[in-house]
Amino acid sequence: MSFNKYPFIVFLFILFSASSLSTAQLLHDKDQFTRQDSLRGSITPERAWWDITYYNLDVTVLPEDKFIYGSNTITYKVLEPYQVMQIDLQEPMYITMVTQKGKELEVKHEGNAHFITLQENQTTGSKNQIKIDFEGHPREARNAPWDGGFSWRKDNNGKDFIATSNQGLGASVWWPCKDHMYQEVDGMTISVNAPAGLMNVSNGRLTGTELKPDGSSTYTWEVRNPINNYGVNINIGDYVNFSEVYQGEAGPLDMNYYVLRDNLDKAKKQFKDAPKMMKAFEHWFGPYPFYEDSYKLVEVPYLGMEHQSSVTYGNRYVNGYLGSDLSGSGWGMKFDFIIIHESGHEWFANNITNKDIADMWIHESFTSYSENLFVDYYYGKEASAAYVIGTRRKVMNDKPLIGKYDVNNEGSGDMYYKGANFLHTLRQITNDDEKWRQILRGLNFEFYHKTVTTAQIENYISDQMEMDLNPVFNQYLRDTRIPKLEYSIKKRNLHYRWVDVVDGFKMPIQVLIDGKKVWITPSSKIQKMKLPSKKSDFEVVEDYYVKYKKRSKLS
């Protein structure tokens, strides 16, 4: 939720009009790209030669000045010899010093990209460390999570309530790192010094708390699984904790909840959706991908985001999306939207992660679809269909779901509910619910803790369904038109074809003839079939995300 963003008034328009939801930071539309876009969005030579293996991030947060300082010690493996390393840190943050083996290194700054000249020869296969000291006033979130950065707030008791949210905008908005999606660090330690009387909650498991002479405390968290940069977070507040152990597919799973002191009773009631979510999603997607790091829900002063093993929550302890049903079906009020949606990202975004943000549909389409599957698990197939079909009113069809590659550019916000309805359509084509479930679980097994491309996802689904789905993916991901089935009926003859489709589009679909489901496989060429009678009724099954129109004659 996993972007530089819509202003709040624009978001409200999007939310309550026929467009798709976003709890992520959607970057401004751009047709022209700069060198800074390329430095951020491409695998530059200064990135390609080294592989991140571990981050040791140490940060002190000073809320009274809205200032942070600290260091990031990076362990990396040399893939091929090279002497210049690109590190990303966005203004107004700045690097104060870079050292390797105690020696200070030269840094050339180019906007938000910083090029470090290494003195020691970098030999293939070797593992080295580099330490980057940094400080500054990180960008303040104007409207988190859609316009991200640091949120500096106060709780109802006047105590500091602080959180980060930076998908799309980038982790480098507050800490120095290799800020590109193609590679995930194997693990990391996050140490955060919080003001006196307050606690910091970050990713992974709490491994240490150190009380400082000034009354502040440093909380150290260890992440044992690969993690994407934007999933790393700081959350500081007057937190209290409660927990439970969930007996999951991979064994006992620690589920921890950190909420503001005054909200404990409400949280104990509302967070009952968390184990329900886990049960449904392990059924559909396979085991929770981060047992070693536990699962956490953490209250924050914004709506929420999918930070890995540290899912953030700000849905005001009500069902739906801030108390409303995005689908208009009624089923959206049966669950807490943020708990379900943001936790769904643990499988699609955190386990399976796009290599380039242009393919962010992989995160958002599958996760929006997970809302529907949660409804399916607890309320049945008809309820889930009503939910996902209801979300179509939010689709704008303004631009393709896939963005432009290598410039940190994502596609349309339709990646949420157009994407969900596309996946719901694929389920119908599969025509075997257990096979479809195994495809979803198979994705999470095949691409476990990996970064992926759209091509890998579509090839896997096509192979499992034993169909050439390339034109279908092209239609829904790379085109803005919704396939339209044109048909005409004369006497007992039904003529039909697809229009508004890409070249080679041929998708099977179920239609209702006199109330009975019948399979047809239209193409862009006119086909025909005999109807049972001259008065036969004809309509398309609503589960397919298509349009249809009757014509007097097809020619």
N, C-alpha and C positions, 0 to 999 in steps of 0.2 A: 502495500500500500502505500503497496508496496509502492515529485517530479517538478521542475520550475513551472509555473502553475497558473491555475485560474484564480483571479481575485475572488473574494468571497461572494460578491454580488453575482458574478458570472457563474460560480458554482451553484448558487441557489437556483438560478435559471435552469442550469443543466439538470439539477436534481429533480426539480418539480415539472420539467417539461418532458418531451418524449425523447430524452437522451439517456445515456448510460451513466450509471453510478461510477464515481471514482473515490476510493479512500486512499489513493496513492497521489503522488505529486506529478501531475501531468505537465510536461515541459511545453513551453509556448510553441505554437506552430511556427516553422521556419521553412523558407524556400532557399535562402542563401546561408551558407555555412562558412565559418571562419577557420583560421589555423587553430585557434583555441578549441573549437569544436572537434577538429581532427586529432589534436593532441589528447583531448579527453576521450574521444570515442573510438580511436583506432589502436591497434597493437603496433606501436612504434618500435623501431629498432632498439630504442633504449628501454623498452619493456620486454621485448621478445627473448632476450638472452638469459634471463634469470627467472626462477620459479620461487614464489614465496612459500615458505614452509611454516613460519611461526611469527606472530606478532606478540611483543610484550609491551602493552600500552599502559602508560602511567600518567594520570591526569589529575590535576587539582582544580576544583571549581570554586570560583569566588563570586557568588551571586550579587553581592552588593555593588560590584564593579562590572558585572556581566562579562567576566574575564576568565580565561582558562590558561593553564600552562602545563607543560609536561614533556614526555619523551615517548618515542616509539622505537624499540629495539627490534630490528627486522632480521630474522634468520632466513637466508635464501640459498638456493642451490644454483650453481652455474651450469647452464645448458650448453653454452658455447662462449668462447672468449670474447670479451668486450669490456670497455673501461668506463663507459658512461651509463649511469642509471637514472631513469626518470622516476621522480616521486611527485605526487600531486598533493597540493594544499592550497585551498582557495583563499583569496584575499577577503577580508582584511587580516586573516591569520597569517603568520609568517614564521619561517624557519630561522632559529637563532644560531644553531650550530649543527654540523654533521661530523661525526667522528667514526673512524674505524681503527680498531686496535690502539686507541688512545691518540690517534693522529687526526687533526682537524682537516677536513677536505674542502676543496673548492666547490662552490655551488653557483651555477648560472641560472638566473630566474627568468622565465618567460611566461608572464601572466600567472596562471594557476599551475603551470608545470615547472618543475625545478630539476635541473640536470646536474648530477653529482659526478665529478671526475674522481675515479678511484685510483689510489696510488699503487696498491698491490696488484700484481698480475692475477687476473681472474681465469682460473684453469677449469676446464670442463670436468664436471662431477664433484667439484669441491663445494663444501658448505661454509658460508661466511656470515658474519653479522655486521650490521651497520646501525648506528644510533643517531636518531634525529630528534633534536630538541626543538620545541615550538612553543608559541604563545600568541595571545591576541584576544580580540573581542569577536567571537564567532558570529556569523550571520544570525540575526534574530528572526525566528519564524514569525511571519506576519499573520499567517492563518494556517497553522499546522492542522493536519498533515499535508494539506494541498500546497502550501507554501512553507517549506520546511527550514530547518536549522535548529537553533536552541529555543525552547519555550521557557521563559523566565516568568513564573507566576507565583501567586501566594494562595495558600489554602484558606478555608473559612476561619482559621485561627490565626491568620497572619504569618504562617510559617512558609518558608520557601518551598516551592513545588516546581521542579525543573525536569525537563525531558528533552531528548533529541529525536528528530525525525528527518530523514534525509535521502529517501529513495529518489533516484533520478538526478536530483540536485547533487548528490554524491557524499560519501563519507568524508571526503577531503574538505568538506565545508567546515569541519572541526578538528580532524586529526590527519596527519600525513600518512599516506599509504599508496599502494599501487591501485589506483582507483579505476579499475576496469572490470567488467563482469566476467571476462573470459576465464579468469583464474581465481580460485578460492584458496585462502590460506588453510593449512591442514589443521590448525588449532591456534589458540591464543590465550594469553592472560590479560585480564582487564583490571587494573587497580585504579580506583577513583577515591580521591579524598573529598569527603562531604562535610559541610559545616556542622558544628556541634548540635547534637540532638536530632540529627537527620540521618537517614540511611540511603545508600546508593544500591540500586538493583540493576545488574547488567546480565549478560548472557551466560549460560552455563551454570556451574555450581559455585556457591560461596565456599571458598577455601580458607579465608582468613579475615579477621577484623583487627585493626591496630588503632588503639586510642592514642592520639597525639597530645603533646603537652598543652597545646592551645585549646583542647577540648574537641577538636575535629576528629574524625575517624576515617581511616582508609579501608575500604572494602575491596577484597581481591576475589575475582571470579575467574574460573578456569573453564575454557571451552575445549572440549576434547574431539569435536567433529569439525569437518570443513565448514566454513562459514563465509557467506558473501559480505562484502564491506558494508553495504547499507543496512545489513541485519544487525550490526553492532550498535549497542545503545547505552546511554546513561539515563537513569531515572532516579531522581533525588527527592525525597519527601519524608514526611512524618509517617512512615509506613508501619503497619502491623502485619503479621504473617499468620496464615492458617494453611493447612495442607491435608493431603490425603494420599493414599497409595492405590493406584489403579492397577488391577490385574489384567494386563494387556497381552497381546499376541506374543510379544517378546519377553514376557515376564513382568515383575512388579515395576511400575513406573511412578516415580515421585511427581506429584502435581502440587505445586506451590502457588499461593496467591498472596500478593502484596498490595494492600489497599490503604488509603488514608484512614487514620485512626477512627474518625467519626463515621466511616462508612462500613465498618466491619459487619454489622448485622445485616445490612442490605446485601453485601457481597456474599455472605454465607448462603443467602437464599438465591441470588441471581446466578452465582457461579456454579450452580448445580447443572447448568448447561454444558460445563466443561467436560465432565466424564461422559455425558451423553454424546457430545461431539466426538470424543475419542473412540467410543464404541462404534459409532456410525462410520467414521472415516477409516478406522482400521479394517472394518468390513469391506469398504469400497476400494481403498487405496493400499492396504497392507499396513504392516507395523509402523507406528510412529517412528520417524527416522532418527530421533536423537535421544534415545533412552539414557545414554551415558550423561547427557547434559540436563536431563529432567525436562519437565514442561512447566512454564510459569505464565500466569496472567498478572500484569502489573498495571495498576491504575496510573493514568497520566492526565495532564490538563488539556488534552486534545482528543479527537475521536478514537484513534487507534491505528496500529500498524503491525506488520507481521515480523517483527524482530525475532530472530531465530532463538527458540527456547526461552524467549522473554517477550511474549506477545503483549502488546500494550493495549489498554482498554480505557475508553472514556465515553461509553454509551449511556451514561446516567442511570445505570441499573434499571433499564426498562427493556421490554421486548421490542422487536422490530428494529428499524434504523432510526434511532432517536425517537422511538415511539410511533413510527409510521411503517406501513407495509409497502415496500418498493414495488411489489408485484401487483398490488391492487386486488389480489385474489383472496386475501384473508389469512392465507397460510404463513405469510411473513410475520405475523404477530404471534406465532407459536414458538419463536425462539429469539434469542438475543443475537442480532445480526453480527455485531462485532466479534463476539466470541466464536461464532461459527465461521464467518468469512475469514477473519485474520488467522484463525487456527488452521483453516484449510490450506493456507499458504505454507504451512510447515512441510507439506508434501509437494506443492507446486509453487516454487519460488525459492524455498530454502533447501529442500532435497533435490529437486530438479530445477536448475537455475539457467536462465537464458545466457548465452555467451555474449550477446549484443542486445542492448535495450530495445533495438528495433523489433526483436522477437518477444517483447514483453507480453504478448497475447498468451504465451505459454503459461505465465504466472496468473494472469487475470481471467482468462477464459475458463480454465479448468477450476480455478477457485470460485468464481461466480457460479459455475455449474455445481460445485460442491454444496452450495446452499440448497439446490434442488435435490441433491442426493441425500442430504440430511432429512429433508421433508419426506423423501421416499422411504427412508429407513424406518421412520417413526409413524408416518401417517399414510403411506401407501403410494402406489404408482400414479393413481389419478390425481391425488393431491399434489404430488411433485410436478406432474405435467401442467396442472393449472398454475402453479407457481412460476415455472420457467416461461410458459407462454405469456403470462401476465407481464413479465419483464420486457417483452418486445416493444412495449409502448415507449421505452426509454432509448431505443435505437435510433440513431440519426442518419446512418449511412453517409457520413460526410467525407470520409477518406478511408483507405484500406487499413486493415488491422495491423499490418506489418509496416514499420517505419523505414527510414533510410539508414543504411548500415554505415558503421565506422565514424559517425559524427554525433553519437549519443542522442539519437532521435527516435522516439517511440511512435507507434501508429495511433489510430483513432481511439478515443475513449470507448468506442463500440466494442473494444476488446473484452469488455465485461459481459454485456448481455447479448450482443450479437454472437460473441464467441460462445457463450453458454448455450444459446439456442442452436448454434452449429453443432456443438457436441451432442446435444439432445437429438438432433437430426441423425447424427452418426449412430447413435444408439438404436434408432428405429431401423436404419439400414442393416445393422448387424442382425437384428431380428432374433436375438438370443441374449437375454439379460445376463445370464451367467457368463457367457463368452465376453460380453462387454465389461463386466466386472473384472474378469481376468485380464483384459486389456489394460484397464486402469491400474490394477495391481502390478501388471507386468511392466508398465512404464516406470513405476517407482522402484522396481527391482532392477530393470535393465539400466536405468540411468541414476542409480542410487549414488547420492552425493556427487553428482556430476554437473558440469555445465554443458548445455546442448544448443543445437540450432533447430530452426523450424523443420529443416529437411530431415533431421534425425527423428523428430516426433512423427511427421507425416509418413515417413517410410516405415516406421515401426507399426503404426496403426494400419497402414495399407497391407503390410505383410501378414499381420494377425487376422485381418478381415479377408485376406486373399482376394483383394480387389485393387484395381488401378484407381486410386482416389486422387491422383495428382490434379486432374481438372476440377474436382470438387473442392480441394484445398485452395486452388487458385481462385475459384469463384468466391469463396467466403472470406479468405484471408487477404487476397491481393486485388479484389475488385469491390466496388461499392454497390453493385446491383444485386438485388435479391432475385433468384431464378423465378421465372413466371411460367406456369403451365397454361398454355392456350389450348382450348379445345372447342370443338363444335359437335353437335349431335344432329344428324339428319336420318329420320326414320330409326333404324336400329344401329346405325353406323356411328361410332365414336371416333373422331379424328383428334390427335393431340400432338404437341411438341413443346420443347423448352424454348423460350425466348429470353432476351436480356442475359445471355450466358456467354462465358468464355469459350474459345475454340475447344472442341473435343468434349464439351460437358455432356455427360451421360450419367444420370443418377436415378437409381430405382426408387420408387415411391409407392406407398399404399394409397389407394383411393377407395371411396365407398360407392358401391353400385348397389342400389336398392338396400342400403344399410349394411351390406356385407363387404369386408375388406378384400381387395383384389390388388395384386402386385402388377405394376406396369414399369417399363424401363424406357422412358422417353429420351429422345435426343433432340438436336435442333432440326432434324428432318421429320416431316409429318408421318405419323404412324396411325394405324387404324385397328379397331377391333369391333366385334359384334356385341351389342348389348342384349340382355335377356328379352327386352320388349321395347316398343316405341315410347313407352311412358317411363322408362327407367330413370331413377334419380342418380345424379352423379355429383360427388364432391371429394375434395382432397382431405385426407386425415390431417387434423390440425397440428399434430405433433411435429410435422415437417415444417421447417422454417422456409417456406416458399409462398409465392403468390399464385393465384390462378384466376383465369378470366374466360368466360364463355364468349365465343365469337359466332356470328351467323355462318361463317364459312372460313376455312383455313386455305390459304393459297400460297 
